[in-house]
Amino acid sequence: MRRKGSGSMSVKSKWTKTKWLRADRALRRFVPETRRFSRSSLRAMTGRYRTVYFKPTDGTGGSGIARVVRLSPRRFSVKKDMRTFQVSSAGSLYGRLKGIARGRSYLLQKGIALRTSGGRPFDVRMTMQRSGGKWVPSALFVKLGKRNKVVTNYHQGGKLALIEPTLRRSGCSPVQINRYKRRLKTLGRQTARCFDRHSTRFKELGLDVALDRQGRLWILEVNTRPNFNALKSLGDKRLHRTVMRYGRQYGRTR
C-alpha cells in the first residue's frame, strides 16, 4: 500500500483489492471469478469459462491485457492489442501467456460479455470521493470501447460518454436507466465501506463496472487513483469540475 501525494491511499495490486471485494458478503456476488495465473488455474478457468481475461496484477490504463477464448477443448484464440493468434493445446497456451507476462505477476478473470451501445462495448465508471468524512458518488459515466479492442480504456482508444444516452442507445428504458444509476451508487457506497475496513486513508475510488447482456452488474476492478484528466474529453465539463472540486478537499490538484 502506498499513500499518494494527493493525500489518498493507493493500492496497486488488483489481487489485493479483488480479495477484499470477494471477502465482503454484500459484494462478492458482483465480482467475476478471479485467480492468480498458474498452469493449474489457467486449466481450471479456461475449462469453466469460454472467455477469460489475462491481466497484469499491477497494470494500469488497460495495458498488457489479453483475452483468451476457448474455441474447442484443445484450441484457443488469444488477442492482445490488435494481434490475434491461436494455439492448439493447454500447454502451448500456458507457454504463450508466460511469454506475455515476462516474469510479471498476472491474474485470470472470468470474461463478461459487455452490453453494447451503437455497436460498441462499454463499461461504467462510478467515482466515489470522500467529502467531510462521508463518501459521495461524484461522477458516473461510461467508457465506450473501440471496435476490435480487448479493453474499453481511454488510453487504449476508448471514448468517454455520458451514461443516459449510452444506456438509451443500448435499449434501456428511462425506468431501467434510473434503476441502474441507483444500483451503481449503492455499489459505490458498499465498495467504499469495504475499503474503509482496510484503511480510512482512502479518499477516492473509481469502480469499473460491467453491464452484461443479461442486465447484470459486475465489478471488474477498483482504482484507488482514478484518472480525472480523461473527463476533459467530454463536451460537458461539469463532471470534471465536480471531481476536481471534491479532490481539492483532500489535496488532489490534477
N, C-alpha and C positions, 0 to 999 in steps of 0.2 A: 504493500500500500504506500502511496505517496501523497503528500499534500502539495497541491499546485500553488503557484503564485496567486491564483485567483482567490485564495482563501478557502477553497473547497477541496475535500479529499478526492483523490483519483485512484482507481483500481484498474490496472491494465488487463489483468488476466481474465479472459472470458470464462475460463473454467471455474475460477473462484466465484465469480458473480452467478454463473449458472447453478453452482452447488447451493448458493444462498437461496435462489429462487425455488429450486426443486425441494428444498427443505421446508419451505413455507406452505402450510396447509391450504391457504387461500389461493396461492399462485401456482402450485405445481402442475395443475391440470392445463395451465396456459403455456407450459414450456415444452417444446418438442424434445423428444429423447435426444440426449447429447452424451457422447462418451469421448474419452481420450483416445487418440489414434494409436492403434497397435494392430498386429496381424489378426488377433482374435476378435477385437472389437469391430474391425473392418468386415470380417466374415459375418459376424452377427448382424451388423447394421445393414449390409447390402443384402443379406438373406431376408431381413424383415421388411425393408422398405425399398421401393423401386428407385427412388431418388434420394441421394444422401449428399450433404454439403461437407466439404473438406475445408476447414477454416483455421487459420493461424491463431493460436491461443492469445497472442499479444497484438494481433494485427489491427490496423485502423483504416478507415476510408474504403473498406471493401477490397483492399489489395491482397493478393495471394490466395484468394478463394477459388476452389474448383468445384464443379458439380459432377457427380458420378451417377449415371443412370444404368440400371441393370436391364440389358436387352434380352438376355436369356440366362439360364442358370450359370453359365460359364463366360458369358460375353458381356463386356461393359463398355460404355462410352464415357469419356472424360472430357469436360470442357473447361478450359481456363483462359480467361481473357477472350480473344477471338479465335483461339485454336482448339480444335476438337480432334481427339484420337481414340482408337478402340483397342482394347486388349481382350485376349481370349482365355484368360484364367484368373482366378482369385489371386494366385501367386504373382502373376505379372502386374496385376492392378496394384497390389501392395508395393511392388518394386518401383513402379512409376510414381506413385504418390510419395514414397520415401524420397525419390529424386526431386520432386517439387518441394518437399519440406526442407531439404538440405540441412538436416540436423536440428531444425527448429521444432518446437512443440506445436502439435496440431490437434484439432478436435474434429469429430464426426457428428453431424447433426441431421436428424430426420428432415427430409426435404418437404416443404409446404408448397402446394400448388397455389400460387398467388392469384387473387382475383385480378382481372384486367379492366382497364378503362381506356376506351378508344384504341383497343388493341395492344396497349402497353401494360405490363405487370406493374403493380405498385405495392408499397407497404406504407405504414403510417408512422410518423414520428410524434410522440407525445412528450413534450418538455415539461418537467417539474422543477420548480425553483423555490428555495426557502425565502420567506419574507416575514420578518418579525416573529421568528420562531415557528411559523406554520408553513406547510408545503402548499404551493399554489400551482395548478395546471396552467402554465403561462403561454404555451403555444401548441397548436395542433395543426399539422399539415401532412402532405403526402410526398413520397419520393416516387416519381414515375420512372421506371426502368427504361433503358434504351433497348430497342428490339435486338434480340440475339445476344444480349449481355447476360452474364451469370448473376450479377447483383444490381440493385436499384440505386446504389450510392451516387451522390452528386459528383464525386471525384472520378467515378467510372462512367461518366457520360449521362447519368441520370438527371432528371429535371424536377425541381420542387414545384408543387402546385397546391392550391387551396383544397381543403377536404370536401366541402359541399359539392362543387361542380364535378370533382373526380368521382365521388360516390354516385352522383346523379348519372353520370355517363356510364357507370358500371351496372346500372339497372336498379339502384336503390330508390325507394320512395322517400318523401320528406320525413315520414314517421320513422322509417328504418334509419335514416341518416341521424336523426336526433337520438335514437336509441343507441347507435354505435358511439356517438360522441359522449353520451353519458357513461357507457361502459368503459370507454377508453380513459376517461377521467378517473373513474373508480379504480381501474387497473393501475393508473399512475400513482394514486394515493396509497394503494396497497403495497406497491413496489417501494415507494418512499419509506413506508413504515418498516418494511423488511430490511432495507439498507440501514435505517436508523438503529436497528437492533445490533448492527455490527460496528457502527460508528456514528456519532452525532455530528461529525465534521463534514458530512456530505451536504452541499448547498445546491447542487444541480444534478439532474439526471435526464438523460434522453432515451426514452424507450422506443425501440424499433419493433413495431407490432405488425404482424401479417394478418390479413383478412383472407381466409381461404375460400375456395369456390363453393363451399357449403355454408359460408357465412360465419365460420368460427374464427375467433381471435387467438393469435399465438404470439407470445413474447419471444422474438428472435434473439435479441440481446439488449443489454442496458449499457449506455455510455455514461461514464462519470465525468467526461469533459466534452459535452456535445458541441458540435460546430454551429456557431451562430452566424458566421460570415455568409454562409450559403443563403441565408434568409434574405440577403440584399438582392438576390436574383429574382425574387417575387415582385411583380408590378406593385402590389400593395405592401408598403414598407412598415405597416403597423405592427406586424408580428416581430420584426427585427427590433423596432423601437421598444416594444414591450419586454422582450427577453433582456435587452441591454439595461433597461430601467431596473429590473429586478437584479440583474448581475452586478450593477454598481453598488447595491446594498451590501454585498459581501466581497467587493474588491475586484470584480472582473471588469476589465475595461475594453475587451475586444473578443 
